[in-house]
Amino acid sequence: MKLTTIFCCTLLIVFGLGSCLWALTGIDVLRLVTSGNLPLYRALLSLAGIGALWLLFWLIAFRPTRSLR
């Protein structure tokens, strides 16, 4: 469970940095990594959605911010 959460956080951070680079310079790192292969490009983008859904579930189920009140 903890390993999955760390993996999803890392995945979303990498996708976020790639998006930031694309927004600032116009270089689409994900398209470069996939060599323009559209199905692979979409599959990697879907991993970002899965990672975000996992983290949403983790935040709701385990409430790690509960002790901050």
mmJSON file of the N, C-alpha and C atoms, coordinates in Angstrom:
{"data_MODEL":{"atom_site":{
"group_PDB":["ATOM","ATOM","ATOM","ATOM","ATOM","ATOM","ATOM","ATOM","ATOM","ATOM","ATOM","ATOM","ATOM","ATOM","ATOM","ATOM","ATOM","ATOM","ATOM","ATOM","ATOM","ATOM","ATOM","ATOM","ATOM","ATOM","ATOM","ATOM","ATOM","ATOM","ATOM","ATOM","ATOM","ATOM","ATOM","ATOM","ATOM","ATOM","ATOM","ATOM","ATOM","ATOM","ATOM","ATOM","ATOM","ATOM","ATOM","ATOM","ATOM","ATOM","ATOM","ATOM","ATOM","ATOM","ATOM","ATOM","ATOM","ATOM","ATOM","ATOM","ATOM","ATOM","ATOM","ATOM","ATOM","ATOM","ATOM","ATOM","ATOM","ATOM","ATOM","ATOM","ATOM","ATOM","ATOM","ATOM","ATOM","ATOM","ATOM","ATOM","ATOM","ATOM","ATOM","ATOM","ATOM","ATOM","ATOM","ATOM","ATOM","ATOM","ATOM","ATOM","ATOM","ATOM","ATOM","ATOM","ATOM","ATOM","ATOM","ATOM","ATOM","ATOM","ATOM","ATOM","ATOM","ATOM","ATOM","ATOM","ATOM","ATOM","ATOM","ATOM","ATOM","ATOM","ATOM","ATOM","ATOM","ATOM","ATOM","ATOM","ATOM","ATOM","ATOM","ATOM","ATOM","ATOM","ATOM","ATOM","ATOM","ATOM","ATOM","ATOM","ATOM","ATOM","ATOM","ATOM","ATOM","ATOM","ATOM","ATOM","ATOM","ATOM","ATOM","ATOM","ATOM","ATOM","ATOM","ATOM","ATOM","ATOM","ATOM","ATOM","ATOM","ATOM","ATOM","ATOM","ATOM","ATOM","ATOM","ATOM","ATOM","ATOM","ATOM","ATOM","ATOM","ATOM","ATOM","ATOM","ATOM","ATOM","ATOM","ATOM","ATOM","ATOM","ATOM","ATOM","ATOM","ATOM","ATOM","ATOM","ATOM","ATOM","ATOM","ATOM","ATOM","ATOM","ATOM","ATOM","ATOM","ATOM","ATOM","ATOM","ATOM","ATOM","ATOM","ATOM","ATOM","ATOM","ATOM","ATOM","ATOM","ATOM","ATOM","ATOM","ATOM","ATOM","ATOM"],
"id":[1,2,3,4,5,6,7,8,9,10,11,12,13,14,15,16,17,18,19,20,21,22,23,24,25,26,27,28,29,30,31,32,33,34,35,36,37,38,39,40,41,42,43,44,45,46,47,48,49,50,51,52,53,54,55,56,57,58,59,60,61,62,63,64,65,66,67,68,69,70,71,72,73,74,75,76,77,78,79,80,81,82,83,84,85,86,87,88,89,90,91,92,93,94,95,96,97,98,99,100,101,102,103,104,105,106,107,108,109,110,111,112,113,114,115,116,117,118,119,120,121,122,123,124,125,126,127,128,129,130,131,132,133,134,135,136,137,138,139,140,141,142,143,144,145,146,147,148,149,150,151,152,153,154,155,156,157,158,159,160,161,162,163,164,165,166,167,168,169,170,171,172,173,174,175,176,177,178,179,180,181,182,183,184,185,186,187,188,189,190,191,192,193,194,195,196,197,198,199,200,201,202,203,204,205,206,207],
"type_symbol":["N","C","C","N","C","C","N","C","C","N","C","C","N","C","C","N","C","C","N","C","C","N","C","C","N","C","C","N","C","C","N","C","C","N","C","C","N","C","C","N","C","C","N","C","C","N","C","C","N","C","C","N","C","C","N","C","C","N","C","C","N","C","C","N","C","C","N","C","C","N","C","C","N","C","C","N","C","C","N","C","C","N","C","C","N","C","C","N","C","C","N","C","C","N","C","C","N","C","C","N","C","C","N","C","C","N","C","C","N","C","C","N","C","C","N","C","C","N","C","C","N","C","C","N","C","C","N","C","C","N","C","C","N","C","C","N","C","C","N","C","C","N","C","C","N","C","C","N","C","C","N","C","C","N","C","C","N","C","C","N","C","C","N","C","C","N","C","C","N","C","C","N","C","C","N","C","C","N","C","C","N","C","C","N","C","C","N","C","C","N","C","C","N","C","C","N","C","C","N","C","C","N","C","C","N","C","C"],
"label_atom_id":["N","CA","C","N","CA","C","N","CA","C","N","CA","C","N","CA","C","N","CA","C","N","CA","C","N","CA","C","N","CA","C","N","CA","C","N","CA","C","N","CA","C","N","CA","C","N","CA","C","N","CA","C","N","CA","C","N","CA","C","N","CA","C","N","CA","C","N","CA","C","N","CA","C","N","CA","C","N","CA","C","N","CA","C","N","CA","C","N","CA","C","N","CA","C","N","CA","C","N","CA","C","N","CA","C","N","CA","C","N","CA","C","N","CA","C","N","CA","C","N","CA","C","N","CA","C","N","CA","C","N","CA","C","N","CA","C","N","CA","C","N","CA","C","N","CA","C","N","CA","C","N","CA","C","N","CA","C","N","CA","C","N","CA","C","N","CA","C","N","CA","C","N","CA","C","N","CA","C","N","CA","C","N","CA","C","N","CA","C","N","CA","C","N","CA","C","N","CA","C","N","CA","C","N","CA","C","N","CA","C","N","CA","C","N","CA","C","N","CA","C","N","CA","C","N","CA","C","N","CA","C","N","CA","C","N","CA","C","N","CA","C"],
"label_alt_id":[null,null,null,null,null,null,null,null,null,null,null,null,null,null,null,null,null,null,null,null,null,null,null,null,null,null,null,null,null,null,null,null,null,null,null,null,null,null,null,null,null,null,null,null,null,null,null,null,null,null,null,null,null,null,null,null,null,null,null,null,null,null,null,null,null,null,null,null,null,null,null,null,null,null,null,null,null,null,null,null,null,null,null,null,null,null,null,null,null,null,null,null,null,null,null,null,null,null,null,null,null,null,null,null,null,null,null,null,null,null,null,null,null,null,null,null,null,null,null,null,null,null,null,null,null,null,null,null,null,null,null,null,null,null,null,null,null,null,null,null,null,null,null,null,null,null,null,null,null,null,null,null,null,null,null,null,null,null,null,null,null,null,null,null,null,null,null,null,null,null,null,null,null,null,null,null,null,null,null,null,null,null,null,null,null,null,null,null,null,null,null,null,null,null,null,null,null,null,null,null,null,null,null,null,null,null,null],
"label_comp_id":["MET","MET","MET","LYS","LYS","LYS","LEU","LEU","LEU","THR","THR","THR","THR","THR","THR","ILE","ILE","ILE","PHE","PHE","PHE","CYS","CYS","CYS","CYS","CYS","CYS","THR","THR","THR","LEU","LEU","LEU","LEU","LEU","LEU","ILE","ILE","ILE","VAL","VAL","VAL","PHE","PHE","PHE","GLY","GLY","GLY","LEU","LEU","LEU","GLY","GLY","GLY","SER","SER","SER","CYS","CYS","CYS","LEU","LEU","LEU","TRP","TRP","TRP","ALA","ALA","ALA","LEU","LEU","LEU","THR","THR","THR","GLY","GLY","GLY","ILE","ILE","ILE","ASP","ASP","ASP","VAL","VAL","VAL","LEU","LEU","LEU","ARG","ARG","ARG","LEU","LEU","LEU","VAL","VAL","VAL","THR","THR","THR","SER","SER","SER","GLY","GLY","GLY","ASN","ASN","ASN","LEU","LEU","LEU","PRO","PRO","PRO","LEU","LEU","LEU","TYR","TYR","TYR","ARG","ARG","ARG","ALA","ALA","ALA","LEU","LEU","LEU","LEU","LEU","LEU","SER","SER","SER","LEU","LEU","LEU","ALA","ALA","ALA","GLY","GLY","GLY","ILE","ILE","ILE","GLY","GLY","GLY","ALA","ALA","ALA","LEU","LEU","LEU","TRP","TRP","TRP","LEU","LEU","LEU","LEU","LEU","LEU","PHE","PHE","PHE","TRP","TRP","TRP","LEU","LEU","LEU","ILE","ILE","ILE","ALA","ALA","ALA","PHE","PHE","PHE","ARG","ARG","ARG","PRO","PRO","PRO","THR","THR","THR","ARG","ARG","ARG","SER","SER","SER","LEU","LEU","LEU","ARG","ARG","ARG"],
"label_asym_id":["A","A","A","A","A","A","A","A","A","A","A","A","A","A","A","A","A","A","A","A","A","A","A","A","A","A","A","A","A","A","A","A","A","A","A","A","A","A","A","A","A","A","A","A","A","A","A","A","A","A","A","A","A","A","A","A","A","A","A","A","A","A","A","A","A","A","A","A","A","A","A","A","A","A","A","A","A","A","A","A","A","A","A","A","A","A","A","A","A","A","A","A","A","A","A","A","A","A","A","A","A","A","A","A","A","A","A","A","A","A","A","A","A","A","A","A","A","A","A","A","A","A","A","A","A","A","A","A","A","A","A","A","A","A","A","A","A","A","A","A","A","A","A","A","A","A","A","A","A","A","A","A","A","A","A","A","A","A","A","A","A","A","A","A","A","A","A","A","A","A","A","A","A","A","A","A","A","A","A","A","A","A","A","A","A","A","A","A","A","A","A","A","A","A","A","A","A","A","A","A","A","A","A","A","A","A","A"],
"label_entity_id":["1","1","1","1","1","1","1","1","1","1","1","1","1","1","1","1","1","1","1","1","1","1","1","1","1","1","1","1","1","1","1","1","1","1","1","1","1","1","1","1","1","1","1","1","1","1","1","1","1","1","1","1","1","1","1","1","1","1","1","1","1","1","1","1","1","1","1","1","1","1","1","1","1","1","1","1","1","1","1","1","1","1","1","1","1","1","1","1","1","1","1","1","1","1","1","1","1","1","1","1","1","1","1","1","1","1","1","1","1","1","1","1","1","1","1","1","1","1","1","1","1","1","1","1","1","1","1","1","1","1","1","1","1","1","1","1","1","1","1","1","1","1","1","1","1","1","1","1","1","1","1","1","1","1","1","1","1","1","1","1","1","1","1","1","1","1","1","1","1","1","1","1","1","1","1","1","1","1","1","1","1","1","1","1","1","1","1","1","1","1","1","1","1","1","1","1","1","1","1","1","1","1","1","1","1","1","1"],
"label_seq_id":[1,1,1,2,2,2,3,3,3,4,4,4,5,5,5,6,6,6,7,7,7,8,8,8,9,9,9,10,10,10,11,11,11,12,12,12,13,13,13,14,14,14,15,15,15,16,16,16,17,17,17,18,18,18,19,19,19,20,20,20,21,21,21,22,22,22,23,23,23,24,24,24,25,25,25,26,26,26,27,27,27,28,28,28,29,29,29,30,30,30,31,31,31,32,32,32,33,33,33,34,34,34,35,35,35,36,36,36,37,37,37,38,38,38,39,39,39,40,40,40,41,41,41,42,42,42,43,43,43,44,44,44,45,45,45,46,46,46,47,47,47,48,48,48,49,49,49,50,50,50,51,51,51,52,52,52,53,53,53,54,54,54,55,55,55,56,56,56,57,57,57,58,58,58,59,59,59,60,60,60,61,61,61,62,62,62,63,63,63,64,64,64,65,65,65,66,66,66,67,67,67,68,68,68,69,69,69],
"pdbx_PDB_ins_code":[null,null,null,null,null,null,null,null,null,null,null,null,null,null,null,null,null,null,null,null,null,null,null,null,null,null,null,null,null,null,null,null,null,null,null,null,null,null,null,null,null,null,null,null,null,null,null,null,null,null,null,null,null,null,null,null,null,null,null,null,null,null,null,null,null,null,null,null,null,null,null,null,null,null,null,null,null,null,null,null,null,null,null,null,null,null,null,null,null,null,null,null,null,null,null,null,null,null,null,null,null,null,null,null,null,null,null,null,null,null,null,null,null,null,null,null,null,null,null,null,null,null,null,null,null,null,null,null,null,null,null,null,null,null,null,null,null,null,null,null,null,null,null,null,null,null,null,null,null,null,null,null,null,null,null,null,null,null,null,null,null,null,null,null,null,null,null,null,null,null,null,null,null,null,null,null,null,null,null,null,null,null,null,null,null,null,null,null,null,null,null,null,null,null,null,null,null,null,null,null,null,null,null,null,null,null,null],
"Cartn_x":[0.826,0.0,0.88,1.883,2.76,3.603,4.063,4.853,4.03,2.771,1.894,1.682,1.506,1.302,2.559,3.709,4.959,5.145,4.831,4.931,3.993,2.756,1.789,2.206,2.724,3.22,4.379,5.303,6.442,5.994,5.05,4.517,3.863,3.071,2.406,3.397,4.437,5.458,6.197,6.527,7.219,6.332,5.06,4.14,3.954,3.914,3.784,4.99,6.189,7.402,7.449,7.025,6.967,5.966,4.831,3.825,4.33,5.057,5.634,6.648,7.478,8.455,7.762,6.675,5.929,5.281,4.748,4.091,5.096,6.281,7.267,8.094,8.404,9.294,8.648,7.555,6.921,7.484,8.378,8.959,8.104,7.469,6.623,7.498,7.93,8.844,8.185,6.905,6.213,6.138,5.913,5.876,7.268,8.308,9.669,9.989,9.537,9.801,9.085,7.858,7.078,7.341,8.202,8.555,7.337,6.359,5.176,4.173,4.345,3.412,2.162,1.058,-0.14,-0.765,-0.912,-1.474,-0.613,0.7,1.591,1.517,1.41,1.266,0.014,-1.095,-2.355,-2.301,-1.617,-1.495,-0.706,0.361,1.136,0.341,-0.452,-1.297,-2.358,-2.854,-3.852,-3.247,-1.938,-1.284,-1.353,-1.293,-1.425,-2.813,-3.83,-5.189,-5.358,-4.779,-4.85,-4.118,-2.955,-2.21,-2.992,-3.661,-4.459,-5.646,-6.302,-7.428,-6.968,-5.81,-5.287,-5.009,-4.383,-4.072,-5.333,-6.357,-7.631,-8.237,-8.222,-8.708,-7.909,-6.589,-5.721,-6.006,-6.208,-6.497,-7.847,-8.828,-10.151,-10.148,-9.533,-9.579,-8.716,-7.54,-6.615,-6.476,-6.977,-6.976,-5.649,-4.585,-3.297,-3.202,-4.13,-4.1,-4.984,-5.539,-6.433,-5.748,-4.476,-3.776,-3.353,-3.567,-3.163,-4.167,-5.321,-6.342,-5.953],
"Cartn_y":[-1.178,0.0,1.256,1.265,2.423,2.56,1.451,1.468,1.978,1.569,2.043,3.547,4.054,5.485,6.273,5.779,6.446,6.434,5.304,5.213,6.207,6.305,7.222,8.679,9.002,10.367,10.695,9.777,9.991,10.16,9.342,9.417,10.766,11.242,12.527,13.69,13.585,14.637,14.677,13.524,13.476,14.033,13.649,14.181,15.682,16.151,17.587,18.368,17.839,18.502,18.511,17.415,17.365,18.359,18.507,19.477,20.899,21.146,22.471,22.799,21.841,22.045,22.31,21.581,21.77,23.151,23.594,24.895,26.041,25.878,26.957,27.005,25.836,25.812,25.287,24.58,23.982,22.619,22.089,20.759,19.731,18.849,17.809,16.581,16.462,15.382,14.02,13.915,12.632,12.185,13.125,12.764,12.344,12.976,12.577,11.178,10.879,9.568,8.468,8.757,7.739,7.749,8.623,8.736,8.975,9.683,10.015,8.882,7.794,6.665,7.045,7.318,7.85,6.891,5.577,4.686,4.624,4.615,4.6,5.921,7.019,8.351,8.414,7.923,7.918,6.958,5.841,4.889,5.502,6.226,6.877,8.009,8.729,9.766,9.166,7.98,7.343,6.93,6.67,6.357,7.534,8.748,9.928,9.975,9.634,9.598,8.526,7.37,6.281,6.673,7.308,7.769,8.797,9.725,10.74,10.114,9.147,8.473,7.68,7.028,6.288,7.23,8.371,9.306,9.905,10.137,10.61,9.572,8.302,7.226,7.163,7.267,7.176,8.31,9.52,10.661,10.524,9.966,9.792,8.633,7.519,6.324,6.439,7.007,6.994,8.333,9.382,10.72,11.063,11.223,11.51,12.895,13.781,15.138,15.27,14.188,14.233,14.778,14.487,14.929,16.391,17.062,18.462,19.438,18.944,19.836,20.335],
"Cartn_z":[0.0,0.0,0.0,0.849,0.931,-0.341,-0.869,-2.09,-3.275,-3.348,-4.416,-4.313,-3.122,-2.92,-3.297,-2.923,-3.283,-4.8,-5.445,-6.901,-7.584,-7.109,-7.708,-7.497,-6.326,-6.083,-7.014,-7.158,-8.044,-9.487,-9.9,-11.257,-11.521,-10.591,-10.78,-10.747,-9.949,-9.928,-11.265,-11.808,-13.099,-14.209,-14.224,-15.223,-15.046,-13.825,-13.572,-14.057,-13.819,-14.306,-15.836,-16.441,-17.9,-18.462,-17.796,-18.224,-18.063,-16.996,-16.778,-17.866,-18.216,-19.282,-20.614,-20.874,-22.113,-22.15,-21.021,-20.968,-21.125,-20.564,-20.601,-21.884,-22.455,-23.61,-24.886,-24.762,-25.931,-26.294,-25.472,-25.711,-24.986,-25.748,-25.159,-24.88,-23.644,-23.254,-23.434,-23.115,-23.225,-24.682,-25.596,-27.017,-27.497,-26.951,-27.305,-26.788,-25.572,-24.976,-25.751,-26.213,-26.918,-28.427,-28.895,-30.317,-31.205,-30.688,-31.472,-31.612,-30.883,-30.924,-30.129,-30.825,-30.177,-29.156,-29.448,-28.412,-27.144,-27.31,-26.146,-25.392,-26.13,-25.532,-24.661,-25.195,-24.436,-23.252,-23.41,-22.305,-21.144,-21.464,-20.401,-19.752,-20.546,-19.957,-19.04,-19.394,-18.533,-17.195,-17.166,-15.894,-14.927,-15.456,-14.594,-13.975,-14.737,-14.199,-13.141,-13.37,-12.392,-11.11,-11.259,-10.087,-9.288,-9.986,-9.295,-8.575,-9.206,-8.548,-7.325,-7.42,-6.271,-5.106,-5.386,-4.311,-3.709,-4.529,-4.003,-3.062,-3.474,-2.615,-1.319,-1.426,-0.256,0.723,0.193,1.07,1.762,1.068,1.668,2.669,2.299,3.138,4.388,4.278,5.402,6.114,5.553,6.15,6.84,6.06,6.68,7.294,6.97,7.532,8.765,9.251,10.398,11.652,11.815,13.026,12.954,11.83,11.704,12.322,12.73,13.295,14.655],
"occupancy":[1.0,1.0,1.0,1.0,1.0,1.0,1.0,1.0,1.0,1.0,1.0,1.0,1.0,1.0,1.0,1.0,1.0,1.0,1.0,1.0,1.0,1.0,1.0,1.0,1.0,1.0,1.0,1.0,1.0,1.0,1.0,1.0,1.0,1.0,1.0,1.0,1.0,1.0,1.0,1.0,1.0,1.0,1.0,1.0,1.0,1.0,1.0,1.0,1.0,1.0,1.0,1.0,1.0,1.0,1.0,1.0,1.0,1.0,1.0,1.0,1.0,1.0,1.0,1.0,1.0,1.0,1.0,1.0,1.0,1.0,1.0,1.0,1.0,1.0,1.0,1.0,1.0,1.0,1.0,1.0,1.0,1.0,1.0,1.0,1.0,1.0,1.0,1.0,1.0,1.0,1.0,1.0,1.0,1.0,1.0,1.0,1.0,1.0,1.0,1.0,1.0,1.0,1.0,1.0,1.0,1.0,1.0,1.0,1.0,1.0,1.0,1.0,1.0,1.0,1.0,1.0,1.0,1.0,1.0,1.0,1.0,1.0,1.0,1.0,1.0,1.0,1.0,1.0,1.0,1.0,1.0,1.0,1.0,1.0,1.0,1.0,1.0,1.0,1.0,1.0,1.0,1.0,1.0,1.0,1.0,1.0,1.0,1.0,1.0,1.0,1.0,1.0,1.0,1.0,1.0,1.0,1.0,1.0,1.0,1.0,1.0,1.0,1.0,1.0,1.0,1.0,1.0,1.0,1.0,1.0,1.0,1.0,1.0,1.0,1.0,1.0,1.0,1.0,1.0,1.0,1.0,1.0,1.0,1.0,1.0,1.0,1.0,1.0,1.0,1.0,1.0,1.0,1.0,1.0,1.0,1.0,1.0,1.0,1.0,1.0,1.0,1.0,1.0,1.0,1.0,1.0,1.0],
"B_iso_or_equiv":[0.0,0.0,0.0,0.0,0.0,0.0,0.0,0.0,0.0,0.0,0.0,0.0,0.0,0.0,0.0,0.0,0.0,0.0,0.0,0.0,0.0,0.0,0.0,0.0,0.0,0.0,0.0,0.0,0.0,0.0,0.0,0.0,0.0,0.0,0.0,0.0,0.0,0.0,0.0,0.0,0.0,0.0,0.0,0.0,0.0,0.0,0.0,0.0,0.0,0.0,0.0,0.0,0.0,0.0,0.0,0.0,0.0,0.0,0.0,0.0,0.0,0.0,0.0,0.0,0.0,0.0,0.0,0.0,0.0,0.0,0.0,0.0,0.0,0.0,0.0,0.0,0.0,0.0,0.0,0.0,0.0,0.0,0.0,0.0,0.0,0.0,0.0,0.0,0.0,0.0,0.0,0.0,0.0,0.0,0.0,0.0,0.0,0.0,0.0,0.0,0.0,0.0,0.0,0.0,0.0,0.0,0.0,0.0,0.0,0.0,0.0,0.0,0.0,0.0,0.0,0.0,0.0,0.0,0.0,0.0,0.0,0.0,0.0,0.0,0.0,0.0,0.0,0.0,0.0,0.0,0.0,0.0,0.0,0.0,0.0,0.0,0.0,0.0,0.0,0.0,0.0,0.0,0.0,0.0,0.0,0.0,0.0,0.0,0.0,0.0,0.0,0.0,0.0,0.0,0.0,0.0,0.0,0.0,0.0,0.0,0.0,0.0,0.0,0.0,0.0,0.0,0.0,0.0,0.0,0.0,0.0,0.0,0.0,0.0,0.0,0.0,0.0,0.0,0.0,0.0,0.0,0.0,0.0,0.0,0.0,0.0,0.0,0.0,0.0,0.0,0.0,0.0,0.0,0.0,0.0,0.0,0.0,0.0,0.0,0.0,0.0,0.0,0.0,0.0,0.0,0.0,0.0],
"pdbx_formal_charge":[null,null,null,null,null,null,null,null,null,null,null,null,null,null,null,null,null,null,null,null,null,null,null,null,null,null,null,null,null,null,null,null,null,null,null,null,null,null,null,null,null,null,null,null,null,null,null,null,null,null,null,null,null,null,null,null,null,null,null,null,null,null,null,null,null,null,null,null,null,null,null,null,null,null,null,null,null,null,null,null,null,null,null,null,null,null,null,null,null,null,null,null,null,null,null,null,null,null,null,null,null,null,null,null,null,null,null,null,null,null,null,null,null,null,null,null,null,null,null,null,null,null,null,null,null,null,null,null,null,null,null,null,null,null,null,null,null,null,null,null,null,null,null,null,null,null,null,null,null,null,null,null,null,null,null,null,null,null,null,null,null,null,null,null,null,null,null,null,null,null,null,null,null,null,null,null,null,null,null,null,null,null,null,null,null,null,null,null,null,null,null,null,null,null,null,null,null,null,null,null,null,null,null,null,null,null,null],
"auth_seq_id":[1,1,1,2,2,2,3,3,3,4,4,4,5,5,5,6,6,6,7,7,7,8,8,8,9,9,9,10,10,10,11,11,11,12,12,12,13,13,13,14,14,14,15,15,15,16,16,16,17,17,17,18,18,18,19,19,19,20,20,20,21,21,21,22,22,22,23,23,23,24,24,24,25,25,25,26,26,26,27,27,27,28,28,28,29,29,29,30,30,30,31,31,31,32,32,32,33,33,33,34,34,34,35,35,35,36,36,36,37,37,37,38,38,38,39,39,39,40,40,40,41,41,41,42,42,42,43,43,43,44,44,44,45,45,45,46,46,46,47,47,47,48,48,48,49,49,49,50,50,50,51,51,51,52,52,52,53,53,53,54,54,54,55,55,55,56,56,56,57,57,57,58,58,58,59,59,59,60,60,60,61,61,61,62,62,62,63,63,63,64,64,64,65,65,65,66,66,66,67,67,67,68,68,68,69,69,69],
"auth_comp_id":["MET","MET","MET","LYS","LYS","LYS","LEU","LEU","LEU","THR","THR","THR","THR","THR","THR","ILE","ILE","ILE","PHE","PHE","PHE","CYS","CYS","CYS","CYS","CYS","CYS","THR","THR","THR","LEU","LEU","LEU","LEU","LEU","LEU","ILE","ILE","ILE","VAL","VAL","VAL","PHE","PHE","PHE","GLY","GLY","GLY","LEU","LEU","LEU","GLY","GLY","GLY","SER","SER","SER","CYS","CYS","CYS","LEU","LEU","LEU","TRP","TRP","TRP","ALA","ALA","ALA","LEU","LEU","LEU","THR","THR","THR","GLY","GLY","GLY","ILE","ILE","ILE","ASP","ASP","ASP","VAL","VAL","VAL","LEU","LEU","LEU","ARG","ARG","ARG","LEU","LEU","LEU","VAL","VAL","VAL","THR","THR","THR","SER","SER","SER","GLY","GLY","GLY","ASN","ASN","ASN","LEU","LEU","LEU","PRO","PRO","PRO","LEU","LEU","LEU","TYR","TYR","TYR","ARG","ARG","ARG","ALA","ALA","ALA","LEU","LEU","LEU","LEU","LEU","LEU","SER","SER","SER","LEU","LEU","LEU","ALA","ALA","ALA","GLY","GLY","GLY","ILE","ILE","ILE","GLY","GLY","GLY","ALA","ALA","ALA","LEU","LEU","LEU","TRP","TRP","TRP","LEU","LEU","LEU","LEU","LEU","LEU","PHE","PHE","PHE","TRP","TRP","TRP","LEU","LEU","LEU","ILE","ILE","ILE","ALA","ALA","ALA","PHE","PHE","PHE","ARG","ARG","ARG","PRO","PRO","PRO","THR","THR","THR","ARG","ARG","ARG","SER","SER","SER","LEU","LEU","LEU","ARG","ARG","ARG"],
"auth_asym_id":["A","A","A","A","A","A","A","A","A","A","A","A","A","A","A","A","A","A","A","A","A","A","A","A","A","A","A","A","A","A","A","A","A","A","A","A","A","A","A","A","A","A","A","A","A","A","A","A","A","A","A","A","A","A","A","A","A","A","A","A","A","A","A","A","A","A","A","A","A","A","A","A","A","A","A","A","A","A","A","A","A","A","A","A","A","A","A","A","A","A","A","A","A","A","A","A","A","A","A","A","A","A","A","A","A","A","A","A","A","A","A","A","A","A","A","A","A","A","A","A","A","A","A","A","A","A","A","A","A","A","A","A","A","A","A","A","A","A","A","A","A","A","A","A","A","A","A","A","A","A","A","A","A","A","A","A","A","A","A","A","A","A","A","A","A","A","A","A","A","A","A","A","A","A","A","A","A","A","A","A","A","A","A","A","A","A","A","A","A","A","A","A","A","A","A","A","A","A","A","A","A","A","A","A","A","A","A"],
"auth_atom_id":["N","CA","C","N","CA","C","N","CA","C","N","CA","C","N","CA","C","N","CA","C","N","CA","C","N","CA","C","N","CA","C","N","CA","C","N","CA","C","N","CA","C","N","CA","C","N","CA","C","N","CA","C","N","CA","C","N","CA","C","N","CA","C","N","CA","C","N","CA","C","N","CA","C","N","CA","C","N","CA","C","N","CA","C","N","CA","C","N","CA","C","N","CA","C","N","CA","C","N","CA","C","N","CA","C","N","CA","C","N","CA","C","N","CA","C","N","CA","C","N","CA","C","N","CA","C","N","CA","C","N","CA","C","N","CA","C","N","CA","C","N","CA","C","N","CA","C","N","CA","C","N","CA","C","N","CA","C","N","CA","C","N","CA","C","N","CA","C","N","CA","C","N","CA","C","N","CA","C","N","CA","C","N","CA","C","N","CA","C","N","CA","C","N","CA","C","N","CA","C","N","CA","C","N","CA","C","N","CA","C","N","CA","C","N","CA","C","N","CA","C","N","CA","C","N","CA","C","N","CA","C","N","CA","C","N","CA","C","N","CA","C"],
"pdbx_PDB_model_num":[1,1,1,1,1,1,1,1,1,1,1,1,1,1,1,1,1,1,1,1,1,1,1,1,1,1,1,1,1,1,1,1,1,1,1,1,1,1,1,1,1,1,1,1,1,1,1,1,1,1,1,1,1,1,1,1,1,1,1,1,1,1,1,1,1,1,1,1,1,1,1,1,1,1,1,1,1,1,1,1,1,1,1,1,1,1,1,1,1,1,1,1,1,1,1,1,1,1,1,1,1,1,1,1,1,1,1,1,1,1,1,1,1,1,1,1,1,1,1,1,1,1,1,1,1,1,1,1,1,1,1,1,1,1,1,1,1,1,1,1,1,1,1,1,1,1,1,1,1,1,1,1,1,1,1,1,1,1,1,1,1,1,1,1,1,1,1,1,1,1,1,1,1,1,1,1,1,1,1,1,1,1,1,1,1,1,1,1,1,1,1,1,1,1,1,1,1,1,1,1,1,1,1,1,1,1,1]
}}}
